[in-house]
Amino acid sequence: MLRMSVLGACLLGLTACDPSTQAMMTGASLVSLAHTKKTLGDHFNTWAFDKDCSTLQYVNGEEYCIEFEDEEAKMPPEKVLHCYRTLGGVSCYREPDKSASAQTRVY
């Protein structure tokens, strides 16, 4: 993994020798920044270090690379609904209906 990172960094460094390539890389980086809020270097560093790296985070006073957040931890817990068969449809409530029978319960 380290060899691939060093090789990738060396190959990216070679593009600085050609002015037209440098202009294309800058343009591609700006397009990437506009759409993903990360530059091409940020995407490379995110891949290389397996962390969430962003120049915008760094400019705003945060760390350049942070650990990925767990998506499930950010999501609110699912709301439990209690649904019952009624005339012509199904009705759902937040609290269970104590007077409803097990036959009308929809699972």
Buried (B, 14 or more C-beta within 10 A) or exposed (E): EEEEBEEEEEEEEEEEEEEEEEEEBEEEBEEBBEEEEBBBBBBBBBEBEEBBBBBEBEEEEEEBBEEEEEEEEEEEEEEEEBBBBEEEEEBEEEEEEEEBEEEBEEE
